[in-house]
Amino acid sequence: VNFKDNGILTKVDYDRDGNFISSVRYYYEKNLPVNIICKLKKKFADKTVFGVTEMTTESSVEYYIKLEDAKSWTTVKSNVDGNMEVVEKYKKSL
């Protein structure tokens, strides 16, 4: 199922019996949990949030947060507790 709710694009997968399997949501910084926003601002103070991909299963929620500054793109993976790791980093072409 694909739908948009309050500006958040959401894709949900169900099994044949209608049970939730997983979802992916695409949104911006304002929709992130406050604890994650605070940790991002502290750890990556020189970068701004470009967008967020939230991946949810029955057992976990992970946030892939795309950050940018003048010279690079960085993707940070976070769990609900705010434990973060850099999973991608690319230089922008100038």
Secondary structure, 3 states (H helix, E strand, C coil): CEEEECCEEEEEEECCCCCEEEEEEEECHHHCCHHHHHHHHHHCCCCEEEEEEEEEECCCEEEEEEEECCCEEEEEEEECCCCEEEEEEEECCC
